[in-house]
């Protein structure tokens, strides 16, 4: 039911009560002033005239006609009974108010719409003309009193018109304002859907747009390195795409670089010799082009040159021309990613709630029922007892799987903890519950990936860990996480039965991981692990991989096996491996 229909139903009872009160009032006045017979006659006629307005208050023709009949009866009854006292005039408030309330409603495309729009002024004019025309028929002594009475009655009638009109309009305005954000959101999302279907492929991908922009600006004379940075949480920037002969550690904190801060705040190109990366030591020329859309800074294009005099006024103008028009495209893609991320998160939370409140509770009740049945079995019910025990074990397994599913659905990347922390927490929880020995190798710097990219990487890692738990029948799980944007590598290795033993749902999970990796423009590799097991690795921007500090142990090597045996008797260790607080941890869990 629409809000207007609800408002109509709320007004129906007050309108009937208003007519009843006014009808009783004029009946009492008439009985006291013109006698019972005259009052009863005209009140009966008035009741018949009021029936359409009471029974069919929303009819396009009968409702306005009923209100017109009420006004005509009031005018004729007043004149027929001598004019003074004007005992029926108070009833004019009822048709006036209901006509004004109806006219203030939403317009409907109908040939009778004019009856609603012109109803209040028509009724007021008809009553005024009908009452004033009969003034000369009255005696001079009564004429002044009659005119005063009619004026007061019409004034009250006009006040009822204004009040009813204002009431309906104010309620409609309140309803409109309460629904306005949803209406605007629906309109924008509808437009976005239509436009997205008309755009060429991949044009709503922030990474694709940033890569195209980087490929354009690196062709500028003297440009040796370039990157596109966008805003992230915590007043930091994220690298959407970059180009360089060697890996560049771009500065992502505008507070630590005046060129980045001035370009973002001033929305004007900034040039100078201040390096835009943490790894640059020699003299350079730097240029920062802000991407501004509709007065908003969307991102920054950072360009560096090894020639300190590379970026003169002509070079800055050329760079601005190359980036013109990209800001709106990038902002649209970022907004689309944000909307899709919020919708995905909300849907996952909704599914988690439904599973928890629905099938999870029902399975728990089923388990309790089996326990009760087992408790009342006679001692000699051998085969039935075994069947019930097997059924109870299956229910327990299903409840455990549901708990894992709920945990996976509700797991998200904390913007404070980071991707490596989220993956580590998930691996620890799953390993402790499933009896897996979990070995973690975490290497995460201070820079962050885009939120949508982190979410997809977390889901890939979760799917790989889930496959190892459910299908591989593994005993050990090795999880490696290297996050040094834009380079990222997530690797999950198990010592289970390998790909040959994958169930059909496991194969479906592999397809989902491949789709997620393709969505973030990463490469997914699924390979056998020797002597047995499977390795799932996803890599982003492999060309930007930093030089490894030390060669990590491989799970298949003899050194790793020795370290594994040693760790079974020694506590897990956590050691810093870099200036940015990187964590490397080896953990084992054999709890059930």
ChimeraX attribute file (.defattr): number of C-alpha atoms within 10 A of each C-alpha:
attribute: neighborCount
match mode: 1-to-1
recipient: residues
	/A:1	5
	/A:2	7
	/A:3	12
	/A:4	15
	/A:5	10
	/A:6	10
	/A:7	15
	/A:8	17
	/A:9	11
	/A:10	11
	/A:11	14
	/A:12	16
	/A:13	11
	/A:14	11
	/A:15	18
	/A:16	17
	/A:17	12
	/A:18	17
	/A:19	21
	/A:20	14
	/A:21	13
	/A:22	18
	/A:23	20
	/A:24	13
	/A:25	15
	/A:26	19
	/A:27	20
	/A:28	16
	/A:29	18
	/A:30	24
	/A:31	15
	/A:32	12
	/A:33	16
	/A:34	16
	/A:35	13
	/A:36	13
	/A:37	11
	/A:38	16
	/A:39	22
	/A:40	16
	/A:41	11
	/A:42	21
	/A:43	21
	/A:44	13
	/A:45	15
	/A:46	21
	/A:47	16
	/A:48	14
	/A:49	20
	/A:50	25
	/A:51	16
	/A:52	21
	/A:53	26
	/A:54	17
	/A:55	12
	/A:56	14
	/A:57	22
	/A:58	15
	/A:59	12
	/A:60	15
	/A:61	15
	/A:62	16
	/A:63	25
	/A:64	27
	/A:65	17
	/A:66	21
	/A:67	26
	/A:68	22
	/A:69	21
	/A:70	26
	/A:71	27
	/A:72	19
	/A:73	21
	/A:74	25
	/A:75	23
	/A:76	16
	/A:77	23
	/A:78	20
	/A:79	20
	/A:80	11
	/A:81	19
	/A:82	12
	/A:83	25
	/A:84	17
	/A:85	18
	/A:86	23
	/A:87	24
	/A:88	29
	/A:89	24
	/A:90	20
	/A:91	24
	/A:92	26
	/A:93	23
	/A:94	26
	/A:95	30
	/A:96	29
	/A:97	23
	/A:98	27
	/A:99	29
	/A:100	26
	/A:101	25
	/A:102	22
	/A:103	22
	/A:104	18
	/A:105	17
	/A:106	11
	/A:107	12
	/A:108	10
	/A:109	7
	/A:110	9
	/A:111	8
	/A:112	12
	/A:113	15
	/A:114	12
	/A:115	18
	/A:116	21
	/A:117	17
	/A:118	14
	/A:119	22
	/A:120	28
	/A:121	15
	/A:122	15
	/A:123	23
	/A:124	20
	/A:125	12
	/A:126	16
	/A:127	22
	/A:128	16
	/A:129	12
	/A:130	17
	/A:131	22
	/A:132	14
	/A:133	9
	/A:134	13
	/A:135	17
	/A:136	9
	/A:137	11
	/A:138	15
	/A:139	10
	/A:140	10
	/A:141	8
	/A:142	13
	/A:143	17
	/A:144	13
	/A:145	15
	/A:146	20
	/A:147	16
	/A:148	11
	/A:149	18
	/A:150	20
	/A:151	15
	/A:152	14
	/A:153	20
	/A:154	22
	/A:155	14
	/A:156	17
	/A:157	25
	/A:158	20
	/A:159	15
	/A:160	21
	/A:161	24
	/A:162	16
	/A:163	15
	/A:164	21
	/A:165	21
	/A:166	15
	/A:167	15
	/A:168	22
	/A:169	17
	/A:170	13
	/A:171	14
	/A:172	18
	/A:173	12
	/A:174	12
	/A:175	14
	/A:176	13
	/A:177	12
	/A:178	11
	/A:179	11
	/A:180	12
	/A:181	11
	/A:182	11
	/A:183	13
	/A:184	11
	/A:185	11
	/A:186	12
	/A:187	12
	/A:188	12
	/A:189	14
	/A:190	12
	/A:191	11
	/A:192	14
	/A:193	11
	/A:194	11
	/A:195	11
	/A:196	15
	/A:197	9
	/A:198	9
	/A:199	10
	/A:200	9
	/A:201	9
	/A:202	13
	/A:203	15
	/A:204	20
	/A:205	20
	/A:206	24
	/A:207	22
	/A:208	18
	/A:209	21
	/A:210	24
	/A:211	17
	/A:212	13
	/A:213	21
	/A:214	23
	/A:215	16
	/A:216	14
	/A:217	24
	/A:218	21
	/A:219	12
	/A:220	16
	/A:221	13
	/A:222	18
	/A:223	21
	/A:224	18
	/A:225	23
	/A:226	27
	/A:227	26
	/A:228	26
	/A:229	25
	/A:230	23
	/A:231	19
	/A:232	16
	/A:233	12
	/A:234	9
	/A:235	10
	/A:236	16
	/A:237	24
	/A:238	23
	/A:239	26
	/A:240	22
	/A:241	24
	/A:242	25
	/A:243	20
	/A:244	15
	/A:245	9
	/A:246	11
	/A:247	17
	/A:248	22
	/A:249	18
	/A:250	23
	/A:251	22
	/A:252	24
	/A:253	16
	/A:254	18
	/A:255	13
	/A:256	11
	/A:257	15
	/A:258	15
	/A:259	23
	/A:260	28
	/A:261	16
	/A:262	17
	/A:263	23
	/A:264	24
	/A:265	12
	/A:266	12
	/A:267	19
	/A:268	15
	/A:269	21
	/A:270	20
	/A:271	20
	/A:272	18
	/A:273	18
	/A:274	17
	/A:275	23
	/A:276	30
	/A:277	17
	/A:278	11
	/A:279	12
	/A:280	15
	/A:281	8
	/A:282	8
	/A:283	13
	/A:284	19
	/A:285	23
	/A:286	27
	/A:287	30
	/A:288	29
	/A:289	24
	/A:290	28
	/A:291	29
	/A:292	21
	/A:293	18
	/A:294	8
	/A:295	8
	/A:296	15
	/A:297	19
	/A:298	23
	/A:299	26
	/A:300	24
	/A:301	27
	/A:302	26
	/A:303	28
	/A:304	29
	/A:305	22
	/A:306	17
	/A:307	15
	/A:308	16
	/A:309	13
	/A:310	18
	/A:311	25
	/A:312	13
	/A:313	10
	/A:314	9
	/A:315	16
	/A:316	19
	/A:317	12
	/A:318	16
	/A:319	24
	/A:320	19
	/A:321	11
	/A:322	15
	/A:323	17
	/A:324	13
	/A:325	13
	/A:326	18
	/A:327	21
	/A:328	16
	/A:329	18
	/A:330	26
	/A:331	21
	/A:332	18
	/A:333	20
	/A:334	21
	/A:335	14
	/A:336	18
	/A:337	19
	/A:338	14
	/A:339	13
	/A:340	13
	/A:341	16
	/A:342	13
	/A:343	12
	/A:344	12
	/A:345	17
	/A:346	13
	/A:347	13
	/A:348	17
	/A:349	16
	/A:350	14
	/A:351	16
	/A:352	20
	/A:353	14
	/A:354	13
	/A:355	17
	/A:356	16
	/A:357	11
	/A:358	11
	/A:359	13
	/A:360	19
	/A:361	13
	/A:362	14
	/A:363	16
	/A:364	15
	/A:365	12
	/A:366	14
	/A:367	19
	/A:368	13
	/A:369	13
	/A:370	16
	/A:371	14
	/A:372	11
	/A:373	12
	/A:374	18
	/A:375	11
	/A:376	8
	/A:377	12
	/A:378	10
	/A:379	8
	/A:380	8
	/A:381	10
	/A:382	10
	/A:383	9
	/A:384	13
	/A:385	17
	/A:386	12
	/A:387	12
	/A:388	15
	/A:389	15
	/A:390	12
	/A:391	14
	/A:392	19
	/A:393	13
	/A:394	13
	/A:395	17
	/A:396	15
	/A:397	12
	/A:398	15
	/A:399	19
	/A:400	15
	/A:401	14
	/A:402	18
	/A:403	16
	/A:404	17
	/A:405	17
	/A:406	20
	/A:407	15
	/A:408	19
	/A:409	19
	/A:410	15
	/A:411	20
	/A:412	18
	/A:413	19
	/A:414	13
	/A:415	14
	/A:416	9
	/A:417	9
	/A:418	20
	/A:419	25
	/A:420	26
	/A:421	17
	/A:422	20
	/A:423	26
	/A:424	21
	/A:425	12
	/A:426	21
	/A:427	25
	/A:428	19
	/A:429	15
	/A:430	21
	/A:431	24
	/A:432	17
	/A:433	16
	/A:434	20
	/A:435	17
	/A:436	26
	/A:437	24
	/A:438	24
	/A:439	26
	/A:440	24
	/A:441	21
	/A:442	24
	/A:443	22
	/A:444	23
	/A:445	18
	/A:446	13
	/A:447	20
	/A:448	23
	/A:449	21
	/A:450	21
	/A:451	20
	/A:452	17
	/A:453	20
	/A:454	23
	/A:455	20
	/A:456	19
	/A:457	27
	/A:458	22
	/A:459	20
	/A:460	28
	/A:461	26
	/A:462	22
	/A:463	20
	/A:464	25
	/A:465	24
	/A:466	19
	/A:467	22
	/A:468	28
	/A:469	22
	/A:470	15
	/A:471	18
	/A:472	23
	/A:473	18
	/A:474	23
	/A:475	18
	/A:476	23
	/A:477	28
	/A:478	23
	/A:479	25
	/A:480	23
	/A:481	24
	/A:482	20
	/A:483	26
	/A:484	19
	/A:485	25
	/A:486	24
	/A:487	17
	/A:488	23
	/A:489	21
	/A:490	22
	/A:491	21
	/A:492	25
	/A:493	25
	/A:494	30
	/A:495	23
	/A:496	21
	/A:497	19
	/A:498	22
	/A:499	19
	/A:500	10
	/A:501	13
	/A:502	17
	/A:503	14
	/A:504	10
	/A:505	12
	/A:506	20
	/A:507	13
	/A:508	12
	/A:509	17
	/A:510	20
	/A:511	12
	/A:512	15
	/A:513	23
	/A:514	18
	/A:515	16
	/A:516	21
	/A:517	22
	/A:518	12
	/A:519	13
	/A:520	18
	/A:521	16
	/A:522	20
	/A:523	16
	/A:524	22
	/A:525	13
	/A:526	17
	/A:527	14
	/A:528	17
	/A:529	19
	/A:530	13
	/A:531	11
	/A:532	15
	/A:533	23
	/A:534	26
	/A:535	23
	/A:536	23
	/A:537	21
	/A:538	23
	/A:539	20
	/A:540	22
	/A:541	16
	/A:542	14
	/A:543	13
	/A:544	20
	/A:545	20
	/A:546	15
	/A:547	7
	/A:548	7
	/A:549	8
	/A:550	7
	/A:551	6
	/A:552	9
	/A:553	12
	/A:554	11
	/A:555	20
	/A:556	13
	/A:557	11
	/A:558	11
	/A:559	12
	/A:560	14
	/A:561	14
	/A:562	10
	/A:563	14
	/A:564	19
	/A:565	11
	/A:566	11
	/A:567	15
	/A:568	14
	/A:569	8
	/A:570	10
	/A:571	11
	/A:572	12
	/A:573	10
	/A:574	15
	/A:575	11
	/A:576	12
	/A:577	14
	/A:578	12
	/A:579	8
	/A:580	12
	/A:581	13
	/A:582	17
	/A:583	18
	/A:584	19
	/A:585	16
	/A:586	20
	/A:587	20
	/A:588	23
	/A:589	21
	/A:590	15
	/A:591	11
	/A:592	9
